[in-house]
Amino acid sequence: MSASLQPDHPSQPVLSELVTEQDNPASRDIDRKSALEIVEIINAEDARVAEAVKQELPQIARAIEVIAARLRRGGRLIYMGAGTSGRLGALDASECPPTFNVPPEMVVGWVAGGPAALSQASEDVEDSAEAGRDDAQRLQVSSADVLVAITASGRTPYALGAARYAREQGAFTIGLACNRRTPLEALVELMIAPVVGPEVITGSTRLKAGTAQKMVLNMLSTGSMILLGKTYGNLMVDVQATNYKLQQRALRIVQLVTGLERSAAEALLAQANGEAKTAIVCARSGLDPESARRRLAEHDFILRATLDSLS
């Protein structure tokens, strides 16, 4: 997410005036430091990130409420950004299906330049608002959706183009940047702006800004999924047990909720085709797996509501 080499657009703030582009006195002589001193400086700067995110919690909470409401009605959560910002959105989206057993089209992450840009830099595309608009149109962003435009600077043309198109279509638009009073803030309906200050390497917003964005994205997806009933307490009861680690996690979850011994929980999970929620309802109710699934469906597959109905 390096600084653009293009001249500043007259309608945008001068790049050098952004907080994320300022010189950081704490790291001014970092090239003269030992390896230990370098990581101490980085670590001290990283410690500022959580506090910056904390200042934005009310806005993040509001975003989660809107996202959950839209998802509940069949809409999508769509992340769009360029460079590191876009890659972080794509990462967060890719983790939702295995963690919360949601279809991959429910949470979408799109990086400028397409899938190839996930592993190979394609930073030039970030300068095109038309590319952002075209990609948002290609994703068929609609009034049912929430679009989160991610850009550390808050002025990346690609993100602005995507956000502008989404708002024209009636989607709820959220901005995520690490500067205030940006063009993105003026465009979206809800702005989340954790200001982390100058980077250790001037302008390298894959560092503190990227960390802040990752923290916020974690909250947006996790918080909305919790509101949708995708957890039971802090247990990921909708986990897709697609490998050994996740199978063992599902087994542990069933044991924790039901109190069953390992062998009994394994047998129940096998009967339930690896579905932790189904196995738990079977254990609590004595129902067979198919009947347990029907009972879950009656309560929108929310485990707590289903178990409450059994008591």
C-alpha angles and dihedrals in degrees: 000000000000122000115279116254090211119104114265113269110244091236093054131075114263107269094228091058094060116106091232089058098050125112114261112220091200092066101031092115097032092126088065094053131099120247090260092050090049094055091044089057092047092047093050090052092046089056088069093061100076092052091051090052090047090061089060099049096110091054092044091051091051090050091052091052092051093045093050091049093051093045090049089058093049100268127132138241107228125189118197130178146123130254117345091354093057093043091053090052091050090049093052092047093049092056096055100076097054094039100043104017094239125146113266091241092062095072114030128187119193126182124196107263094032129250093330089064090064091076103018124048115251098170096150091074090066089075092065119087088181091059090053091049093047092049092049089050090048089053087053094233108196143176089274093064141079116221121198112198109203123199127141093213095044089224107075107136094218092057092043092052092051093047094047092052092046092052091049088056092051097253116146106254125211125183124210116191140137098231131067131231093027132153088255092056090054091051107045131068095231126026127201110190118169103184105210097172130228118347126245087242104040112256095357095131093175083084121058095354091050091048091051091049091050091052092050093046090050088055095046096052098035095044094049092047091051090052088051090056096252092139135049105215101317094329121112094226092168093058115143104233095212099143139027095269093051092044089056090047091052090049091051091049093052090049093049094050099039104030090229123153116252097259094049092047091049091052092049093048091050091053089049093051091246095305107143095195093051092047091050093051089048091052094048097042108027089235122143116249096261092051090046090054091051090051090051090049090054087061098042089261091290105147098204093052090047094050091046088056090056095055 
